[in-house]
Amino acid sequence: FSLVLCPRFNFARPRCPSSVTDAVGTLGQADHLAAMSTIVCAVTGHVPEEPVFSPKTGHIYEKRIIAKHCESTGKCPVTKEDLSKDDLVDVKANKAVRPRPASATSIPGILSLLQSEWDALMTETYELKTHLDTTRKQLSHALYQHDAACRVIARLLRDRDQSRAQVTQLREEMQNMRPANGAAPASQSEEAELGLTPDIIQRMADIAKSLSRTRKQRHFPNLAPIADVKRLACKSSHSAHQSTAPGVLCLDVHKTDDSRILTGGVDSQVILFNRETEKTVQKLVGHTKKVTSVLFHPTREVLLSASQDATVRVWKCSDATKWEAPYDCAHIVRRHEGEVVDLSIHPLGDYFLSASRDKSWAVHDFTTGRCVRHVKDVDNTFGCMKFHPDGLILAGGNEEKTVTVWDIKEQVTVATLPGHEDRIEVLSFSENGYYLATGSRDGEVKLWDLRKPLNIQTLQVSKDPITSLRFDQTGQYLAVGANVVQIYNFETKSSLKLTTELKDHEAAVTGVCFGSNAHTLASTSMDRTLRLYTIPPAA
């Protein structure tokens, strides 16, 4: 007997074969069904409803599944070989409907199957949530470790840089250290004062005569008009100095290249900045205290910096044809015993001036770093000092509220300008050589006519100290730094008028400097920022 499925009723009934041939055929069909039940899809692992075979890979697949995969990727999902629909061959199989399992023949059985599936789904969901929570904790821990590692690396790098700076400083101090018995070092003879020789004075007189003659013929057709200067606006703000010692104390802009900016800060660093790229070119490290003054040499790739550590450093570029090349300290001037407060470069370009709170000032040679003339034991402590644009006189503001004018040729004091009611902090010569502007701690700015000499105008700029004064290269505009930046212009030949006021800084302004033809302006402040101003295009 063989069992056959009744198509109408879901139960098996016996049937007697009519002949031996019928019995053999029935047994052969049963073997075929048994063989088909062992064929499974290589992708799903289930018996395929429409099996197809690939001679290229040797696998059997469910036709609908492998067809979609071939359309999307063109490869076998098992062997990763190239595969297309044309490579598939249909397999002949019995398509008789398989009977339902006994558990699915009634509603209670179906509900039991669904409950089992639901329980399995909930168990899997719980395991996935547990795995997700564990993964999140591991990720959080890894991120915390990464952040801690970054902080440690940053601190180590900072400590390394500080250690290198200290090593450099100690090496320089050892090289310049005097013996314990008080004898002068071997290099002291080389640093002996040379004196303002007749040859030096003659050269200074010649350049002064030449500059005085050509200055009267100067014209500035590209000078920014007053209406444009009134529209100066802050284009960008930069904080290049360290935040651990906030504050930028001094500023200079190159006379012929507005893109070069030099700053000195409370952090003892001198920073060379590129306006065009708005990036720091180099940080010059060597001073051990606050940097009080910085200057560009107008014609050479040389920088000057002065500090409260009583030294002046001359920085020379390693490539004379490329100003962005690295700078090295060429000379360290140690003539002063107190804080060096101001620097100035003589029009010859071969000498520079340093003024100190030790009641002395000195003129030095750029090339050798040697002192040419050191004037000591003056009556008062100078807070500022500058060469006249012609180079034959210099002026210094002191704590006794007066301005002292010294003649280089005769090497004597030729004038004293009283009038301030508080200590003079800053001064600036007009480029035409006729005027001198001075600023004091009481917020007062005085304009002097050097031809008479007389105070021709007094401006009460602020209640805060005047920390910066700078004429532009044409002598038409004067920038004043106190609690804000103020720009004045010559309304007449002897009087200044307020042009505009810039209130972008959040702390006291410490430096102001014009660019070429007053088209740009730079300023620094104790808020640790360098702000760059430009005239925006007309609407």
Buried (B, 14 or more C-beta within 10 A) or exposed (E): EBEEBEEEEEEEEEEEBEEEEEBEEBEEEEEEEEEBEEEBBBBEEEBBEBBBBBEEBEBBBBBEBBBEBBEEEEBBBBBEEEBEEEBBEEBEBEEEEEEEEEEEEEEEBEEEEEEEEEEEEEEEEEEEEEEEEEEEEEEEEEEEEEEEEEEEEEEEEEEEEEEEBEEEBEEBEEEBEEEEEEEEEEEEEEBEEBEBEEEBBEBBBEBBEEBBEEBEEEEBEEBBEBEBBBBBEBBEBBEBBBEEEBBBBBBBBBBEBBBBBBBBBBBBBBBBBBBEEEEBBBBBBBBBEBBBBBBBBEEBBBBBBBBBBBBBBBBBBEEEEEBBEEBEBBBBBBBBEEBBBBBBBBBBBBBBBBBBBBBBBBBBBBEBBBBBBBEEEBEBBBBBBBBBBBBBBBBBBBBBBBBBBBEBBEEEEEBEBEBBEBBBBBBBBBBBBBBBBBBBBBBBBBBBBBEEBEBBBEBEBBEBBBBBBBBBBBBBBBBBBBBBBBBBBBEEEEEBEEBBEBEBBEBBBBBBBBBBBBBBBBBBBBBBBBBBBBBEEEE
